[in-house]
């Protein structure tokens, strides 16, 4: 899928989500990225933020975070987290988001 296809997909299945430019939250992103890495996308304040350099699949990855955080119950989130690899909740959620797009 290319970026236009991914954007069409998210608009079709998640029309309530706002898709914005990651530059709008750059100071926040700079605080949480490690070792000079650049974020391709983020889910923050119920919106998906994408970099113009986002890799294929980034939109799907961020959509997972939206569903995980906005649509699932605590029990559903905990059930999914129990299947994930990682030392922290954040690492486990990233694992699940990465697995979901593959």
C-alpha positions as CSV (number, residue, x, y, z in Angstrom):
1,X,0.0,0.0,0.0
2,X,1.2,3.5,-0.7
3,X,0.4,6.6,1.4
4,X,-2.7,7.5,-0.5
5,X,-4.1,4.0,-0.1
6,X,-3.3,4.0,3.6
7,X,-4.9,7.4,4.0
8,X,-8.0,6.2,2.1
9,X,-8.1,3.1,4.4
10,X,-8.0,5.1,7.6
11,X,-10.6,7.6,6.4
12,X,-12.9,4.7,5.4
13,X,-12.6,2.6,8.6
14,X,-11.8,5.4,11.1
15,X,-13.4,8.6,9.8
16,X,-13.5,10.0,13.3
17,X,-9.7,10.0,13.6
18,X,-7.9,13.2,12.6
19,X,-4.7,12.6,10.5
20,X,-2.2,15.4,11.0
21,X,1.4,16.4,10.3
22,X,3.8,15.1,12.9
23,X,5.6,18.4,12.8
24,X,2.7,19.8,14.8
25,X,4.0,17.8,17.8
26,X,7.7,17.8,17.1
27,X,8.8,19.1,20.5
28,X,6.9,16.2,22.2
29,X,8.3,13.7,19.7
30,X,11.8,14.9,20.3
31,X,11.4,14.3,24.0
32,X,10.4,10.6,23.6
33,X,12.7,9.5,20.7
34,X,16.0,8.0,21.6
35,X,19.4,8.3,20.0
36,X,18.4,10.7,17.3
37,X,15.8,8.4,15.8
38,X,13.1,10.1,13.8
39,X,9.5,9.1,14.4
40,X,7.5,8.2,11.3
41,X,4.2,8.4,13.1
42,X,2.5,8.9,16.5
43,X,-0.9,8.5,18.1
44,X,-1.5,11.4,20.5
45,X,-4.6,13.0,21.9
46,X,-6.9,10.8,19.8
47,X,-5.2,11.8,16.5
48,X,-2.8,10.1,14.2
49,X,0.3,12.2,13.3
50,X,2.4,11.2,10.3
51,X,5.8,12.3,8.9
52,X,6.1,13.0,5.2
53,X,8.9,10.4,5.3
54,X,6.7,7.7,6.9
55,X,7.4,4.2,5.8
56,X,4.9,1.9,4.3
57,X,2.5,0.6,6.9
58,X,3.0,3.5,9.4
59,X,-0.7,4.5,9.1
60,X,-1.8,0.9,10.0
61,X,0.6,0.9,12.9
62,X,-0.8,4.1,14.3
63,X,-4.4,3.0,13.7
64,X,-3.6,0.0,15.9
65,X,-2.7,2.4,18.7
66,X,-6.0,4.3,18.1
67,X,-8.1,1.1,18.3
68,X,-6.1,-0.2,21.3
69,X,-6.5,2.9,23.3
70,X,-9.9,4.2,22.2
71,X,-12.0,1.2,21.4
72,X,-10.9,-1.7,23.6
73,X,-11.9,-2.2,27.2
74,X,-9.3,-2.6,30.0
75,X,-9.9,-6.3,30.0
76,X,-9.4,-6.6,26.2
77,X,-6.2,-4.5,26.4
78,X,-4.9,-6.6,29.2
79,X,-5.7,-9.8,27.4
80,X,-3.7,-8.6,24.3
81,X,-0.8,-7.3,26.4
82,X,-0.5,-10.7,28.1
83,X,0.3,-12.2,24.6
84,X,3.0,-9.6,23.8
85,X,6.7,-9.5,24.2
86,X,8.3,-6.7,26.1
87,X,9.3,-5.4,29.5
88,X,6.9,-2.6,29.8
89,X,3.3,-1.8,28.7
90,X,4.6,0.6,26.1
91,X,7.0,-2.0,24.7
92,X,4.2,-4.6,24.6
93,X,1.9,-2.2,22.8
94,X,4.6,-1.4,20.2
95,X,5.1,-5.1,19.7
96,X,1.4,-5.6,19.1
97,X,1.2,-2.6,16.7
98,X,4.2,-3.9,14.7
99,X,2.8,-7.5,14.6
100,X,-0.6,-6.2,13.5
101,X,0.8,-4.6,10.3
102,X,2.8,-7.6,9.2
